[in-house]
Amino acid sequence: MSVPSSEKIKRFAVIGNPIAHSKSPSIHSAFAQLTGVQLSYETLEAPIDDFKGTIEQLQEAGWDGCNVTVPFKEQAWQIADERSLFAQRAGAANTLMFRDDGSIYADNTDGSGLVRDLKHNLLLELKNKRILLLGAGGAVRGVLEPLLAEKPAALFIANRTAVKAVALAEDFAGVGVISGGGFDSIEGQFDLIINGTAASLQGELPPLPDDCLAEKGACYDMMYATKPTAFMLWGQQHRAGLVADGMGMLVEQAADAFDVWHGVRPETLTVLAGLREGVMS
Ligand code: ATR
């Protein structure tokens, strides 16, 4: 469906600090072409100490919404007037919609994007599987609710600082079979290991027991880079059935945000292929 050109072009941005290298403008522009929605989408670097002021300026100027990334996701959650179910418990938001009445609606599409990539793109079964989630920061908290909604047999959160993993698991205790601890408390084998630590950014690898990956198990890094991360190499060395980076999660969370704003979920595979082939930046 194409939108008449006389209709107001909706304005969006991805806000972070730093933000220059974000792929979100390319992704949303490609979605716009695929769906016939007219929009503009830019990167915007908010001052570290004035995220709220930046949002207020956008609202006053009549913008329609924004994506939010590091380090503002918690603040984005705080300034919202209404939150989606997933955003509520995530304590962080990556998608804001500015409503005509001045109120702000917040969603968190990181977890739904991750689950979509795992199930639809990588064809991984999550129900009744054992999942090991590495890390206990904002990135991991943001994906817990959608992951638990898939009803895995067990979800263990392992973190360098064990108490944070235990506390996070306690927060989500009512939602599914979840527990947490240090890397030294990892026991048994897992069908899927997801790395949500910032270790990949530093080229480091969380200390994993050699035998924690089930035969043909999958290793998924929520990060992506031009080269495989240390965790992805670990997966290859430990004969994982599948090793993936977080590029698919990036595209799928963007598609869910697009759906929140425009009421249509774009097809994602051509965009994902374009990013992987370097045709899109
Ligand atoms: P994010 O919002 O990206 O999750 P964060 O909230 O600062 O960022 O969390 C970073 C996560 O990566 C934490 O789980 C952190 O472990 P600690 O809680 O012990 O700090 C983890 N992390 C960072 N560097 C790491 C490393 N080199 N090895 C293992 N874990 C690491």
Residues whose N, C-alpha, C, O or C-beta is under 5 A from the ligand:
A	BS01	ATR	G135 A136 G137 G138 A139 V140 N159 R160 T161 K164 G196 T197 A198 A199 E204 P206
